Amino acid sequence: MERNAQDDIKAHLMQTSDQFRNLADQHQTYKKLVTELEHKPFLTEEEEAEELRLKKLKLHLKDQMESIVSEYRSHHAAV
């Protein structure tokens, strides 16, 4: 699928789907927290564990968002 079409679907879902918007907002929150940890010169063991946990959560949210995009694409391709 063309990148612009993918971006258009995501933009549409951000406007029309509370579920997608909530997932995207949470993803951004985790991304910000990971970035903050990555900018530290040294991480404690707890911070390293937290970074890994946040990255896994962020990936899980991205997978959920991609699933919603795929469902949308499948539904609208069949129409």
PDB file of N, CA, C and O in Angstrom:
ATOM      1  N   MET A   1       0.845  -1.189   0.000  1.00  0.00           N
ATOM      2  CA  MET A   1       0.000   0.000   0.000  1.00  0.00           C
ATOM      3  C   MET A   1       0.879   1.238   0.000  1.00  0.00           C
ATOM      4  O   MET A   1       1.931   1.290   0.637  1.00  0.00           O
ATOM      5  N   GLU A   2       0.420   2.202  -0.718  1.00  0.00           N
ATOM      6  CA  GLU A   2       1.135   3.459  -0.816  1.00  0.00           C
ATOM      7  C   GLU A   2       1.205   4.145   0.548  1.00  0.00           C
ATOM      8  O   GLU A   2       0.249   4.099   1.323  1.00  0.00           O
ATOM      9  N   ARG A   3       2.331   4.775   0.832  1.00  0.00           N
ATOM     10  CA  ARG A   3       2.557   5.413   2.133  1.00  0.00           C
ATOM     11  C   ARG A   3       1.520   6.496   2.409  1.00  0.00           C
ATOM     12  O   ARG A   3       1.033   6.612   3.533  1.00  0.00           O
ATOM     13  N   ASN A   4       1.179   7.290   1.397  1.00  0.00           N
ATOM     14  CA  ASN A   4       0.200   8.363   1.590  1.00  0.00           C
ATOM     15  C   ASN A   4      -1.163   7.797   1.961  1.00  0.00           C
ATOM     16  O   ASN A   4      -1.850   8.359   2.815  1.00  0.00           O
ATOM     17  N   ALA A   5      -1.564   6.703   1.340  1.00  0.00           N
ATOM     18  CA  ALA A   5      -2.849   6.082   1.650  1.00  0.00           C
ATOM     19  C   ALA A   5      -2.844   5.591   3.093  1.00  0.00           C
ATOM     20  O   ALA A   5      -3.834   5.755   3.806  1.00  0.00           O
ATOM     21  N   GLN A   6      -1.746   4.995   3.527  1.00  0.00           N
ATOM     22  CA  GLN A   6      -1.607   4.520   4.914  1.00  0.00           C
ATOM     23  C   GLN A   6      -1.726   5.705   5.880  1.00  0.00           C
ATOM     24  O   GLN A   6      -2.424   5.621   6.890  1.00  0.00           O
ATOM     25  N   ASP A   7      -1.049   6.791   5.567  1.00  0.00           N
ATOM     26  CA  ASP A   7      -1.111   7.989   6.405  1.00  0.00           C
ATOM     27  C   ASP A   7      -2.518   8.570   6.418  1.00  0.00           C
ATOM     28  O   ASP A   7      -2.987   9.045   7.452  1.00  0.00           O
ATOM     29  N   ASP A   8      -3.197   8.534   5.265  1.00  0.00           N
ATOM     30  CA  ASP A   8      -4.569   9.039   5.190  1.00  0.00           C
ATOM     31  C   ASP A   8      -5.508   8.223   6.068  1.00  0.00           C
ATOM     32  O   ASP A   8      -6.375   8.776   6.745  1.00  0.00           O
ATOM     33  N   ILE A   9      -5.333   6.912   6.054  1.00  0.00           N
ATOM     34  CA  ILE A   9      -6.168   6.043   6.893  1.00  0.00           C
ATOM     35  C   ILE A   9      -5.922   6.354   8.366  1.00  0.00           C
ATOM     36  O   ILE A   9      -6.869   6.471   9.144  1.00  0.00           O
ATOM     37  N   LYS A  10      -4.657   6.488   8.750  1.00  0.00           N
ATOM     38  CA  LYS A  10      -4.337   6.801  10.146  1.00  0.00           C
ATOM     39  C   LYS A  10      -4.916   8.149  10.553  1.00  0.00           C
ATOM     40  O   LYS A  10      -5.450   8.287  11.654  1.00  0.00           O
ATOM     41  N   ALA A  11      -4.818   9.135   9.685  1.00  0.00           N
ATOM     42  CA  ALA A  11      -5.377  10.459   9.984  1.00  0.00           C
ATOM     43  C   ALA A  11      -6.890  10.375  10.140  1.00  0.00           C
ATOM     44  O   ALA A  11      -7.466  10.994  11.035  1.00  0.00           O
ATOM     45  N   HIS A  12      -7.526   9.609   9.267  1.00  0.00           N
ATOM     46  CA  HIS A  12      -8.979   9.429   9.365  1.00  0.00           C
ATOM     47  C   HIS A  12      -9.342   8.747  10.689  1.00  0.00           C
ATOM     48  O   HIS A  12     -10.273   9.175  11.371  1.00  0.00           O
ATOM     49  N   LEU A  13      -8.620   7.707  11.045  1.00  0.00           N
ATOM     50  CA  LEU A  13      -8.901   6.990  12.289  1.00  0.00           C
ATOM     51  C   LEU A  13      -8.642   7.871  13.512  1.00  0.00           C
ATOM     52  O   LEU A  13      -9.350   7.760  14.513  1.00  0.00           O
ATOM     53  N   MET A  14      -7.648   8.735  13.442  1.00  0.00           N
ATOM     54  CA  MET A  14      -7.391   9.656  14.555  1.00  0.00           C
ATOM     55  C   MET A  14      -8.595  10.572  14.781  1.00  0.00           C
ATOM     56  O   MET A  14      -8.882  10.957  15.914  1.00  0.00           O
ATOM     57  N   GLN A  15      -9.290  10.914  13.713  1.00  0.00           N
ATOM     58  CA  GLN A  15     -10.447  11.799  13.812  1.00  0.00           C
ATOM     59  C   GLN A  15     -11.728  11.060  14.173  1.00  0.00           C
ATOM     60  O   GLN A  15     -12.625  11.638  14.786  1.00  0.00           O
ATOM     61  N   THR A  16     -11.822   9.786  13.796  1.00  0.00           N
ATOM     62  CA  THR A  16     -13.109   9.097  13.904  1.00  0.00           C
ATOM     63  C   THR A  16     -13.154   7.961  14.925  1.00  0.00           C
ATOM     64  O   THR A  16     -14.239   7.508  15.289  1.00  0.00           O
ATOM     65  N   SER A  17     -12.009   7.498  15.388  1.00  0.00           N
ATOM     66  CA  SER A  17     -11.982   6.336  16.280  1.00  0.00           C
ATOM     67  C   SER A  17     -11.358   6.695  17.628  1.00  0.00           C
ATOM     68  O   SER A  17     -10.164   6.979  17.727  1.00  0.00           O
ATOM     69  N   ASP A  18     -12.193   6.673  18.653  1.00  0.00           N
ATOM     70  CA  ASP A  18     -11.679   6.929  20.004  1.00  0.00           C
ATOM     71  C   ASP A  18     -10.638   5.885  20.391  1.00  0.00           C
ATOM     72  O   ASP A  18      -9.625   6.211  21.010  1.00  0.00           O
ATOM     73  N   GLN A  19     -10.890   4.629  20.027  1.00  0.00           N
ATOM     74  CA  GLN A  19      -9.960   3.553  20.368  1.00  0.00           C
ATOM     75  C   GLN A  19      -8.592   3.807  19.730  1.00  0.00           C
ATOM     76  O   GLN A  19      -7.565   3.719  20.402  1.00  0.00           O
ATOM     77  N   PHE A  20      -8.581   4.121  18.436  1.00  0.00           N
ATOM     78  CA  PHE A  20      -7.320   4.358  17.740  1.00  0.00           C
ATOM     79  C   PHE A  20      -6.604   5.572  18.320  1.00  0.00           C
ATOM     80  O   PHE A  20      -5.391   5.544  18.529  1.00  0.00           O
ATOM     81  N   ARG A  21      -7.355   6.630  18.577  1.00  0.00           N
ATOM     82  CA  ARG A  21      -6.778   7.852  19.135  1.00  0.00           C
ATOM     83  C   ARG A  21      -6.174   7.594  20.515  1.00  0.00           C
ATOM     84  O   ARG A  21      -5.085   8.085  20.815  1.00  0.00           O
ATOM     85  N   ASN A  22      -6.872   6.829  21.355  1.00  0.00           N
ATOM     86  CA  ASN A  22      -6.345   6.502  22.686  1.00  0.00           C
ATOM     87  C   ASN A  22      -5.068   5.674  22.596  1.00  0.00           C
ATOM     88  O   ASN A  22      -4.121   5.904  23.348  1.00  0.00           O
ATOM     89  N   LEU A  23      -5.041   4.713  21.679  1.00  0.00           N
ATOM     90  CA  LEU A  23      -3.831   3.911  21.485  1.00  0.00           C
ATOM     91  C   LEU A  23      -2.673   4.794  21.013  1.00  0.00           C
ATOM     92  O   LEU A  23      -1.547   4.658  21.493  1.00  0.00           O
ATOM     93  N   ALA A  24      -2.952   5.690  20.080  1.00  0.00           N
ATOM     94  CA  ALA A  24      -1.911   6.581  19.554  1.00  0.00           C
ATOM     95  C   ALA A  24      -1.396   7.518  20.644  1.00  0.00           C
ATOM     96  O   ALA A  24      -0.195   7.772  20.733  1.00  0.00           O
ATOM     97  N   ASP A  25      -2.299   8.026  21.466  1.00  0.00           N
ATOM     98  CA  ASP A  25      -1.887   8.909  22.564  1.00  0.00           C
ATOM     99  C   ASP A  25      -1.001   8.171  23.560  1.00  0.00           C
ATOM    100  O   ASP A  25       0.016   8.700  24.010  1.00  0.00           O
ATOM    101  N   GLN A  26      -1.393   6.952  23.900  1.00  0.00           N
ATOM    102  CA  GLN A  26      -0.599   6.165  24.843  1.00  0.00           C
ATOM    103  C   GLN A  26       0.765   5.820  24.233  1.00  0.00           C
ATOM    104  O   GLN A  26       1.783   5.845  24.925  1.00  0.00           O
ATOM    105  N   HIS A  27       0.777   5.501  22.940  1.00  0.00           N
ATOM    106  CA  HIS A  27       2.025   5.212  22.233  1.00  0.00           C
ATOM    107  C   HIS A  27       2.971   6.414  22.311  1.00  0.00           C
ATOM    108  O   HIS A  27       4.164   6.257  22.568  1.00  0.00           O
ATOM    109  N   GLN A  28       2.427   7.617  22.088  1.00  0.00           N
ATOM    110  CA  GLN A  28       3.240   8.832  22.169  1.00  0.00           C
ATOM    111  C   GLN A  28       3.787   9.046  23.579  1.00  0.00           C
ATOM    112  O   GLN A  28       4.933   9.464  23.746  1.00  0.00           O
ATOM    113  N   THR A  29       2.977   8.762  24.581  1.00  0.00           N
ATOM    114  CA  THR A  29       3.423   8.893  25.972  1.00  0.00           C
ATOM    115  C   THR A  29       4.593   7.965  26.239  1.00  0.00           C
ATOM    116  O   THR A  29       5.598   8.379  26.817  1.00  0.00           O
ATOM    117  N   TYR A  30       4.468   6.698  25.820  1.00  0.00           N
ATOM    118  CA  TYR A  30       5.556   5.739  26.024  1.00  0.00           C
ATOM    119  C   TYR A  30       6.790   6.146  25.237  1.00  0.00           C
ATOM    120  O   TYR A  30       7.914   6.008  25.719  1.00  0.00           O
ATOM    121  N   LYS A  31       6.579   6.652  24.015  1.00  0.00           N
ATOM    122  CA  LYS A  31       7.704   7.081  23.184  1.00  0.00           C
ATOM    123  C   LYS A  31       8.473   8.203  23.882  1.00  0.00           C
ATOM    124  O   LYS A  31       9.704   8.207  23.884  1.00  0.00           O
ATOM    125  N   LYS A  32       7.757   9.141  24.467  1.00  0.00           N
ATOM    126  CA  LYS A  32       8.383  10.261  25.181  1.00  0.00           C
ATOM    127  C   LYS A  32       9.186   9.744  26.376  1.00  0.00           C
ATOM    128  O   LYS A  32      10.310  10.188  26.607  1.00  0.00           O
ATOM    129  N   LEU A  33       8.615   8.810  27.133  1.00  0.00           N
ATOM    130  CA  LEU A  33       9.304   8.258  28.301  1.00  0.00           C
ATOM    131  C   LEU A  33      10.563   7.494  27.897  1.00  0.00           C
ATOM    132  O   LEU A  33      11.597   7.603  28.557  1.00  0.00           O
ATOM    133  N   VAL A  34      10.478   6.724  26.816  1.00  0.00           N
ATOM    134  CA  VAL A  34      11.642   5.984  26.318  1.00  0.00           C
ATOM    135  C   VAL A  34      12.732   6.965  25.886  1.00  0.00           C
ATOM    136  O   VAL A  34      13.907   6.766  26.192  1.00  0.00           O
ATOM    137  N   THR A  35      12.342   8.014  25.181  1.00  0.00           N
ATOM    138  CA  THR A  35      13.308   9.013  24.723  1.00  0.00           C
ATOM    139  C   THR A  35      14.017   9.661  25.912  1.00  0.00           C
ATOM    140  O   THR A  35      15.229   9.875  25.882  1.00  0.00           O
ATOM    141  N   GLU A  36      13.256   9.968  26.947  1.00  0.00           N
ATOM    142  CA  GLU A  36      13.859  10.559  28.148  1.00  0.00           C
ATOM    143  C   GLU A  36      14.894   9.613  28.757  1.00  0.00           C
ATOM    144  O   GLU A  36      15.968  10.049  29.172  1.00  0.00           O
ATOM    145  N   LEU A  37      14.572   8.329  28.811  1.00  0.00           N
ATOM    146  CA  LEU A  37      15.522   7.356  29.359  1.00  0.00           C
ATOM    147  C   LEU A  37      16.741   7.222  28.455  1.00  0.00           C
ATOM    148  O   LEU A  37      17.865   7.109  28.944  1.00  0.00           O
ATOM    149  N   GLU A  38      16.530   7.235  27.149  1.00  0.00           N
ATOM    150  CA  GLU A  38      17.640   7.073  26.203  1.00  0.00           C
ATOM    151  C   GLU A  38      18.611   8.251  26.243  1.00  0.00           C
ATOM    152  O   GLU A  38      19.775   8.104  25.871  1.00  0.00           O
ATOM    153  N   HIS A  39      18.152   9.396  26.682  1.00  0.00           N
ATOM    154  CA  HIS A  39      19.018  10.570  26.743  1.00  0.00           C
ATOM    155  C   HIS A  39      19.823  10.664  28.040  1.00  0.00           C
ATOM    156  O   HIS A  39      20.670  11.544  28.189  1.00  0.00           O
ATOM    157  N   LYS A  40      19.558   9.772  28.953  1.00  0.00           N
ATOM    158  CA  LYS A  40      20.345   9.763  30.189  1.00  0.00           C
ATOM    159  C   LYS A  40      21.721   9.164  29.892  1.00  0.00           C
ATOM    160  O   LYS A  40      21.824   8.214  29.115  1.00  0.00           O
ATOM    161  N   PRO A  41      22.770   9.703  30.497  1.00  0.00           N
ATOM    162  CA  PRO A  41      24.111   9.168  30.241  1.00  0.00           C
ATOM    163  C   PRO A  41      24.316   7.774  30.852  1.00  0.00           C
ATOM    164  O   PRO A  41      25.145   6.997  30.378  1.00  0.00           O
ATOM    165  N   PHE A  42      23.560   7.472  31.895  1.00  0.00           N
ATOM    166  CA  PHE A  42      23.699   6.179  32.561  1.00  0.00           C
ATOM    167  C   PHE A  42      22.334   5.770  33.102  1.00  0.00           C
ATOM    168  O   PHE A  42      21.604   6.589  33.660  1.00  0.00           O
ATOM    169  N   LEU A  43      21.999   4.499  32.931  1.00  0.00           N
ATOM    170  CA  LEU A  43      20.735   3.982  33.454  1.00  0.00           C
ATOM    171  C   LEU A  43      21.005   2.991  34.574  1.00  0.00           C
ATOM    172  O   LEU A  43      21.908   2.158  34.485  1.00  0.00           O
ATOM    173  N   THR A  44      20.213   3.094  35.621  1.00  0.00           N
ATOM    174  CA  THR A  44      20.281   2.089  36.678  1.00  0.00           C
ATOM    175  C   THR A  44      19.642   0.807  36.147  1.00  0.00           C
ATOM    176  O   THR A  44      19.019   0.813  35.085  1.00  0.00           O
ATOM    177  N   GLU A  45      19.795  -0.270  36.875  1.00  0.00           N
ATOM    178  CA  GLU A  45      19.158  -1.528  36.462  1.00  0.00           C
ATOM    179  C   GLU A  45      17.651  -1.364  36.377  1.00  0.00           C
ATOM    180  O   GLU A  45      17.015  -1.900  35.469  1.00  0.00           O
ATOM    181  N   GLU A  46      17.077  -0.624  37.318  1.00  0.00           N
ATOM    182  CA  GLU A  46      15.637  -0.388  37.313  1.00  0.00           C
ATOM    183  C   GLU A  46      15.212   0.408  36.089  1.00  0.00           C
ATOM    184  O   GLU A  46      14.180   0.125  35.481  1.00  0.00           O
ATOM    185  N   GLU A  47      16.016   1.409  35.731  1.00  0.00           N
ATOM    186  CA  GLU A  47      15.701   2.218  34.558  1.00  0.00           C
ATOM    187  C   GLU A  47      15.841   1.399  33.273  1.00  0.00           C
ATOM    188  O   GLU A  47      15.051   1.559  32.343  1.00  0.00           O
ATOM    189  N   GLU A  48      16.841   0.527  33.225  1.00  0.00           N
ATOM    190  CA  GLU A  48      16.998  -0.342  32.056  1.00  0.00           C
ATOM    191  C   GLU A  48      15.790  -1.258  31.918  1.00  0.00           C
ATOM    192  O   GLU A  48      15.276  -1.460  30.818  1.00  0.00           O
ATOM    193  N   ALA A  49      15.340  -1.810  33.041  1.00  0.00           N
ATOM    194  CA  ALA A  49      14.163  -2.679  33.023  1.00  0.00           C
ATOM    195  C   ALA A  49      12.927  -1.889  32.603  1.00  0.00           C
ATOM    196  O   ALA A  49      12.098  -2.392  31.845  1.00  0.00           O
ATOM    197  N   GLU A  50      12.802  -0.671  33.084  1.00  0.00           N
ATOM    198  CA  GLU A  50      11.667   0.181  32.726  1.00  0.00           C
ATOM    199  C   GLU A  50      11.715   0.537  31.241  1.00  0.00           C
ATOM    200  O   GLU A  50      10.678   0.557  30.577  1.00  0.00           O
ATOM    201  N   GLU A  51      12.889   0.814  30.721  1.00  0.00           N
ATOM    202  CA  GLU A  51      13.026   1.115  29.302  1.00  0.00           C
ATOM    203  C   GLU A  51      12.558  -0.069  28.454  1.00  0.00           C
ATOM    204  O   GLU A  51      11.820   0.108  27.485  1.00  0.00           O
ATOM    205  N   LEU A  52      12.985  -1.259  28.818  1.00  0.00           N
ATOM    206  CA  LEU A  52      12.586  -2.459  28.097  1.00  0.00           C
ATOM    207  C   LEU A  52      11.073  -2.667  28.187  1.00  0.00           C
ATOM    208  O   LEU A  52      10.431  -3.004  27.192  1.00  0.00           O
ATOM    209  N   ARG A  53      10.509  -2.467  29.371  1.00  0.00           N
ATOM    210  CA  ARG A  53       9.067  -2.635  29.575  1.00  0.00           C
ATOM    211  C   ARG A  53       8.295  -1.638  28.710  1.00  0.00           C
ATOM    212  O   ARG A  53       7.312  -2.003  28.065  1.00  0.00           O
ATOM    213  N   LEU A  54       8.738  -0.386  28.697  1.00  0.00           N
ATOM    214  CA  LEU A  54       8.067   0.640  27.906  1.00  0.00           C
ATOM    215  C   LEU A  54       8.158   0.350  26.408  1.00  0.00           C
ATOM    216  O   LEU A  54       7.194   0.563  25.673  1.00  0.00           O
ATOM    217  N   LYS A  55       9.304  -0.131  25.960  1.00  0.00           N
ATOM    218  CA  LYS A  55       9.464  -0.465  24.539  1.00  0.00           C
ATOM    219  C   LYS A  55       8.528  -1.599  24.138  1.00  0.00           C
ATOM    220  O   LYS A  55       7.958  -1.579  23.047  1.00  0.00           O
ATOM    221  N   LYS A  56       8.367  -2.582  25.014  1.00  0.00           N
ATOM    222  CA  LYS A  56       7.444  -3.689  24.724  1.00  0.00           C
ATOM    223  C   LYS A  56       6.003  -3.198  24.689  1.00  0.00           C
ATOM    224  O   LYS A  56       5.231  -3.591  23.814  1.00  0.00           O
ATOM    225  N   LEU A  57       5.643  -2.346  25.632  1.00  0.00           N
ATOM    226  CA  LEU A  57       4.287  -1.794  25.652  1.00  0.00           C
ATOM    227  C   LEU A  57       4.033  -0.945  24.402  1.00  0.00           C
ATOM    228  O   LEU A  57       2.962  -1.013  23.799  1.00  0.00           O
ATOM    229  N   LYS A  58       5.019  -0.160  24.032  1.00  0.00           N
ATOM    230  CA  LYS A  58       4.916   0.698  22.847  1.00  0.00           C
ATOM    231  C   LYS A  58       4.727  -0.151  21.586  1.00  0.00           C
ATOM    232  O   LYS A  58       3.906   0.181  20.730  1.00  0.00           O
ATOM    233  N   LEU A  59       5.476  -1.234  21.473  1.00  0.00           N
ATOM    234  CA  LEU A  59       5.351  -2.128  20.331  1.00  0.00           C
ATOM    235  C   LEU A  59       3.978  -2.790  20.306  1.00  0.00           C
ATOM    236  O   LEU A  59       3.371  -2.925  19.244  1.00  0.00           O
ATOM    237  N   HIS A  60       3.493  -3.201  21.463  1.00  0.00           N
ATOM    238  CA  HIS A  60       2.169  -3.818  21.547  1.00  0.00           C
ATOM    239  C   HIS A  60       1.093  -2.832  21.073  1.00  0.00           C
ATOM    240  O   HIS A  60       0.179  -3.217  20.344  1.00  0.00           O
ATOM    241  N   LEU A  61       1.200  -1.580  21.479  1.00  0.00           N
ATOM    242  CA  LEU A  61       0.244  -0.565  21.041  1.00  0.00           C
ATOM    243  C   LEU A  61       0.326  -0.356  19.534  1.00  0.00           C
ATOM    244  O   LEU A  61      -0.699  -0.213  18.866  1.00  0.00           O
ATOM    245  N   LYS A  62       1.537  -0.338  19.002  1.00  0.00           N
ATOM    246  CA  LYS A  62       1.711  -0.167  17.558  1.00  0.00           C
ATOM    247  C   LYS A  62       1.067  -1.326  16.804  1.00  0.00           C
ATOM    248  O   LYS A  62       0.423  -1.125  15.774  1.00  0.00           O
ATOM    249  N   ASP A  63       1.245  -2.538  17.321  1.00  0.00           N
ATOM    250  CA  ASP A  63       0.609  -3.707  16.708  1.00  0.00           C
ATOM    251  C   ASP A  63      -0.914  -3.582  16.723  1.00  0.00           C
ATOM    252  O   ASP A  63      -1.573  -3.906  15.736  1.00  0.00           O
ATOM    253  N   GLN A  64      -1.469  -3.115  17.833  1.00  0.00           N
ATOM    254  CA  GLN A  64      -2.918  -2.923  17.926  1.00  0.00           C
ATOM    255  C   GLN A  64      -3.388  -1.871  16.921  1.00  0.00           C
ATOM    256  O   GLN A  64      -4.419  -2.046  16.272  1.00  0.00           O
ATOM    257  N   MET A  65      -2.642  -0.796  16.797  1.00  0.00           N
ATOM    258  CA  MET A  65      -3.000   0.258  15.846  1.00  0.00           C
ATOM    259  C   MET A  65      -2.936  -0.265  14.413  1.00  0.00           C
ATOM    260  O   MET A  65      -3.818   0.030  13.606  1.00  0.00           O
ATOM    261  N   GLU A  66      -1.911  -1.031  14.094  1.00  0.00           N
ATOM    262  CA  GLU A  66      -1.791  -1.597  12.748  1.00  0.00           C
ATOM    263  C   GLU A  66      -2.924  -2.574  12.458  1.00  0.00           C
ATOM    264  O   GLU A  66      -3.387  -2.670  11.321  1.00  0.00           O
ATOM    265  N   SER A  67      -3.369  -3.294  13.471  1.00  0.00           N
ATOM    266  CA  SER A  67      -4.493  -4.202  13.312  1.00  0.00           C
ATOM    267  C   SER A  67      -5.769  -3.433  12.959  1.00  0.00           C
ATOM    268  O   SER A  67      -6.541  -3.860  12.101  1.00  0.00           O
ATOM    269  N   ILE A  68      -5.981  -2.303  13.623  1.00  0.00           N
ATOM    270  CA  ILE A  68      -7.144  -1.464  13.337  1.00  0.00           C
ATOM    271  C   ILE A  68      -7.062  -0.917  11.918  1.00  0.00           C
ATOM    272  O   ILE A  68      -8.067  -0.889  11.208  1.00  0.00           O
ATOM    273  N   VAL A  69      -5.879  -0.484  11.496  1.00  0.00           N
ATOM    274  CA  VAL A  69      -5.683   0.023  10.134  1.00  0.00           C
ATOM    275  C   VAL A  69      -5.976  -1.082   9.122  1.00  0.00           C
ATOM    276  O   VAL A  69      -6.627  -0.835   8.106  1.00  0.00           O
ATOM    277  N   SER A  70      -5.504  -2.291   9.389  1.00  0.00           N
ATOM    278  CA  SER A  70      -5.747  -3.420   8.483  1.00  0.00           C
ATOM    279  C   SER A  70      -7.231  -3.741   8.381  1.00  0.00           C
ATOM    280  O   SER A  70      -7.749  -3.984   7.292  1.00  0.00           O
ATOM    281  N   GLU A  71      -7.913  -3.741   9.529  1.00  0.00           N
ATOM    282  CA  GLU A  71      -9.357  -3.990   9.522  1.00  0.00           C
ATOM    283  C   GLU A  71     -10.079  -2.921   8.710  1.00  0.00           C
ATOM    284  O   GLU A  71     -10.957  -3.236   7.907  1.00  0.00           O
ATOM    285  N   TYR A  72      -9.715  -1.675   8.914  1.00  0.00           N
ATOM    286  CA  TYR A  72     -10.325  -0.570   8.181  1.00  0.00           C
ATOM    287  C   TYR A  72     -10.100  -0.751   6.680  1.00  0.00           C
ATOM    288  O   TYR A  72     -11.029  -0.626   5.882  1.00  0.00           O
ATOM    289  N   ARG A  73      -8.862  -1.046   6.311  1.00  0.00           N
ATOM    290  CA  ARG A  73      -8.502  -1.226   4.908  1.00  0.00           C
ATOM    291  C   ARG A  73      -9.285  -2.379   4.299  1.00  0.00           C
ATOM    292  O   ARG A  73      -9.800  -2.254   3.188  1.00  0.00           O
ATOM    293  N   SER A  74      -9.383  -3.505   5.014  1.00  0.00           N
ATOM    294  CA  SER A  74     -10.108  -4.666   4.503  1.00  0.00           C
ATOM    295  C   SER A  74     -11.589  -4.366   4.333  1.00  0.00           C
ATOM    296  O   SER A  74     -12.198  -4.732   3.328  1.00  0.00           O
ATOM    297  N   HIS A  75     -12.153  -3.703   5.317  1.00  0.00           N
ATOM    298  CA  HIS A  75     -13.579  -3.378   5.261  1.00  0.00           C
ATOM    299  C   HIS A  75     -13.893  -2.425   4.113  1.00  0.00           C
ATOM    300  O   HIS A  75     -14.894  -2.595   3.418  1.00  0.00           O
ATOM    301  N   HIS A  76     -13.046  -1.433   3.918  1.00  0.00           N
ATOM    302  CA  HIS A  76     -13.321  -0.432   2.886  1.00  0.00           C
ATOM    303  C   HIS A  76     -12.902  -0.888   1.495  1.00  0.00           C
ATOM    304  O   HIS A  76     -13.359  -0.322   0.503  1.00  0.00           O
ATOM    305  N   ALA A  77     -12.054  -1.886   1.404  1.00  0.00           N
ATOM    306  CA  ALA A  77     -11.690  -2.445   0.098  1.00  0.00           C
ATOM    307  C   ALA A  77     -12.827  -3.317  -0.418  1.00  0.00           C
ATOM    308  O   ALA A  77     -13.032  -3.435  -1.626  1.00  0.00           O
ATOM    309  N   ALA A  78     -13.566  -3.928   0.511  1.00  0.00           N
ATOM    310  CA  ALA A  78     -14.661  -4.818   0.142  1.00  0.00           C
ATOM    311  C   ALA A  78     -15.924  -4.038  -0.216  1.00  0.00           C
ATOM    312  O   ALA A  78     -16.836  -4.573  -0.847  1.00  0.00           O
ATOM    313  N   VAL A  79     -15.968  -2.785   0.188  1.00  0.00           N
ATOM    314  CA  VAL A  79     -17.176  -1.972  -0.060  1.00  0.00           C
ATOM    315  C   VAL A  79     -17.182  -1.381  -1.427  1.00  0.00           C
ATOM    316  O   VAL A  79     -18.122  -0.675  -1.790  1.00  0.00           O
TER     317      VAL A  79
END
